[in-house]
């Protein structure tokens, strides 16, 4: 991914670092630009539910953040007005990769979607969840 016109990758990395929740969870912005973003998070036993899978709340946070950051590469600051997700299989792996993409950016609403992949010890990935977010540009 490349950076879009007027987009500052370092500003998005700084935004991520300024969010206490993102720091606690260990979210890392790997790539961003042109309406797309890729985030990573290492496995942590601190974020599991009672059976040992990644908690659905953390899955939602990764998907929502990927959608918001993807939209931010196009329109700047945003806030979510609607979010939905689908868990497709148990989220277990050594790390997780969330890929967000801006579907449509309007003046009043931005539509984005994301996919979350679990990565195993061999580097193989499996799709574990998807999400969609409707966002409102903060300048609107």
Buried (B, 14 or more C-beta within 10 A) or exposed (E): BEBBEEBBBEEBBEBBEEEEEBEEBBBBBEBBBBBBBBBBBEBEEEBBEEEEBBBEEBBBBBBBBBBBBBBBBBBEEBEBEEBEBEBEEBBBBEBBBBBBBBBEBEEEBBBBBBBBBBBEEEEEBBEBBBBBBBBBBEEE
